[in-house]
């Protein structure tokens, strides 16, 4: 996989006429900035003051935060959420529920959930911090469907942890095949590479390079859909939604197979016309020529009249069905064949 690199069209010039580095130029273009430890502490103090916390408790919380981040190297997001939960009851309840059952906690802050109003009544920095914190935990457990609603509406510009927000939200979009949204968040993360953990930046580059070429109804998209279904099954979610996604995979394969059939019919017609129009030439010479020109279907993919008869797709004898699968999936990665086989099984069931 090729890692995409950010480039600048021209060298930026600093305010005193000296050439600026590429990193400086990117920072100027960035729409977000990482907070320093002191800025985090200021946000914490402001939010606790909004909650009516006494000045002594605010001072203590601020000192504890700075000690945790600067001396004990605790992640600022973890330290912020931990301290806020130690003071505000609604935060404490949500954090406790998250540690017991992440899925239930995510559902509880849905607009129809029991904790939604309490969370929304919190000051902005605290509210966004707990959303990003919970979104991170959900994403790390591959619970992308639950994570996305939690962090979808958080604003990267005003949030306390924009790099974490953009990265984990981008991961969710990428995993759920939301290409446009994934590229937007991941590219935005890379606007300011020096202010984001390098593991975020490098992974974001890989994800952008990975999803950018994906086309609708392509084998690439189908493969990703298969991976997503497998993830859901691994999580024990053999439910109606998974069945719908499996049906979408089969529908896309059906569309692909129909296209192959159409191409084969056109080639048969062209070969027949070429054979009847030639004098003294060898039968099938037109097909041989097309194969010599690099025809992607290759030898054996023209004379499949039995397969072109609609219902015969699902009712082919096992040996012939296996041969048909091999012909269709010959140039594909092995794991595509399972889905194609599922298509045949469904056809056989539907026609039985």
C-alpha positions, -999 to 999 in steps of 0.1 A, spaced: 0 0 0 13 34 -9 13 61 18 0 94 6 22 124 15 11 160 20 29 185 -2 29 223 -4 26 241 -37 51 268 -27 74 276 2 56 297 28 74 328 40 75 337 77 65 371 91 101 384 91 109 373 56 126 340 64 114 307 47 89 289 70 89 251 73 63 229 57 50 222 92 46 259 99 27 264 66 4 235 74 -3 248 109 -14 281 93 -38 263 71 -51 241 99 -86 246 112 -78 231 146 -51 232 172 -41 209 201 -45 223 236 -15 227 259 -18 212 294 -24 248 308 -52 253 282 -68 220 292 -66 231 329 -82 265 320 -111 247 302 -115 224 333 -116 254 356 -141 272 335 -165 242 333 -163 235 370 -170 271 377 -201 269 354 -212 239 375 -211 260 407 -181 242 421 -163 261 449 -130 279 441 -110 256 465 -122 225 447 -116 240 413 -80 248 424 -75 213 436 -89 197 405 -67 219 383 -36 210 402 -45 173 401 -50 176 363 -17 192 357 2 168 379 -14 138 361 -6 151 326 28 167 332 43 144 358 25 110 354 21 113 316 -16 106 317 -36 112 286 -52 147 290 -86 133 278 -85 106 305 -75 130 332 -101 155 322 -129 130 322 -118 113 354 -117 146 374 -150 159 360 -166 125 369 -153 128 404 -172 161 408 -203 159 387 -228 132 395 -242 128 359 -207 125 346 -199 99 372 -230 78 363 -221 79 326 -185 69 331 -195 41 355 -220 28 329 -194 30 302 -170 8 321 -198 -17 328 -215 -18 294 -202 5 266 -231 -2 243 -256 7 269 -238 39 278 -237 49 241 -274 42 238 -281 63 270 -269 95 254 -289 90 222 -315 118 219 -341 93 231 -318 79 259 -321 86 296 -288 104 300 -291 127 269 -306 157 287 -281 154 316 -251 152 292 -264 182 271 -268 203 303 -230 200 310 -206 228 299 -194 224 263 -158 213 270 -169 186 295 -197 174 272 -174 171 242 -146 155 263 -169 127 275 -183 121 240 -148 119 225 -136 96 254 -166 73 249 -162 74 211 -126 63 215 -135 34 238 -162 22 214 -140 25 183 -112 5 199 -137 -23 205 -148 -21 168 -183 -8 179 -183 17 150 -221 19 147 -224 29 183 -194 52 183 -204 73 154 -236 89 168 -217 97 200 -190 118 183 -206 127 149 -217 162 159 -187 172 180 -169 203 165 -132 198 160 -125 235 162 -139 240 197 -134 205 212 -107 198 238 -92 169 218 -96 176 181 -69 151 170 -86 122 188 -120 133 176 -109 135 139 -89 102 141 -115 80 158 -144 95 138 -124 90 106 -118 53 116 -156 49 121 -164 64 87 -137 43 70 -149 11 86 -185 18 77 -175 27 40 -186 63 43 -159 74 19 -166 111 16 -169 116 54 -138 95 61 -116 115 36 -129 148 51 -120 139 87 -87 121 79 -74 148 56 -84 174 82 -64 155 108 -34 157 85 -37 195 82 -17 197 114 6 166 117 29 181 144 -1 186 167 -13 150 164 2 117 176 23 102 149 4 69 151 -27 89 142 -11 107 113 5 76 98 -26 55 102 -47 83 87 -24 84 56 -28 47 52 -66 49 55 -68 77 30 -47 58 5 -68 27 12 -103 41 8 -97 68 -19 -98 44 -49 -130 26 -37 -157 27 -64 -194 18 -59 -204 -17 -69 -167 -27 -73 -151 -58 -60 -132 -36 -36 -165 -23 -21 -179 -58 -19 -148 -71 -2 -151 -43 24 -188 -51 29 -179 -88 35 -153 -77 61 -179 -55 79 -204 -84 80 -177 -106 94 -170 -80 121 -207 -79 130 -209 -117 132 -177 -117 154 -196 -94 178 -225 -118 179 -248 -97 158 -265 -122 135 -296 -100 133 -318 -85 106 -294 -57 98 -267 -82 91 -290 -102 69 -298 -70 50 -261 -63 45 -255 -99 33 -284 -94 8 -268 -62 -4 -236 -82 -11 -254 -109 -30 -273 -82 -50 -241 -65 -60 -226 -99 -70 -258 -106 -90 -253 -73 -108 -217 -82 -115 -225 -116 -128 -253 -102 -150 -227 -79 -165 -203 -108 -172 -232 -127 -189 -239 -97 -211 -202 -94 -221 -201 -131 -229 -232 -129 -251 -217 -100 -270 -185 -119 -275 -204 -150 -287 -223 -128 -312 -190 -112 -323 -173 -146 -327 -203 -160 -346 -204 -130 -369 -167 -132 -375 -168 -170 -382 -197 -167 -407 -182 -137 -425 -148 -152 -430 -140 -175 -460 -116 -203 -455 -106 -190 -420 -106 -212 -390 -138 -212 -370 -136 -192 -339 -107 -171 -352 -123 -139 -341 -123 -152 -305 -87 -162 -307 -78 -127 -319 -97 -112 -290 -79 -135 -266 -46 -124 -281 -55 -88 -276 -57 -94 -238 -94 -103 -233 -98 -103 -195 -122 -133 -195 -97 -156 -211 -100 -191 -225 -132 -210 -217 -154 -180 -208 -172 -178 -242 -189 -212 -247 -211 -213 -215 -245 -215 -230 -259 -236 -202 -249 -209 -177 -267 -182 -197 -302 -197 -192 -312 -178 -161 -326 -204 -137 -298 -228 -146 -274 -206 -125 -287 -221 -93 -295 -255 -106 -262 -264 -122 -247 -298 -111 -220 -293 -84 -191 -299 -108 -204 -274 -134 -213 -249 -107 -178 -252 -93 -164 -246 -128 -186 -216 -133 -174 -201 -100 -138 -207 -110 -144 -189 -143 -161 -159 -127 -137 -156 -98 -106 -167 -115 -88 -133 -113 -102 -125 -79 -88 -130 -44 -99 -163 -29 -122 -149 -3 -145 -135 -30 -155 -170 -39 -174 -176 -7 -198 -148 -15 -202 -160 -51 -209 -195 -38 -235 -179 -14 -251 -163 -45 -255 -197 -62 -269 -213 -30 -295 -185 -27 -304 -189 -64 -309 -226 -59 -330 -220 -27 -352 -194 -44 -358 -216 -74 -363 -248 -54 
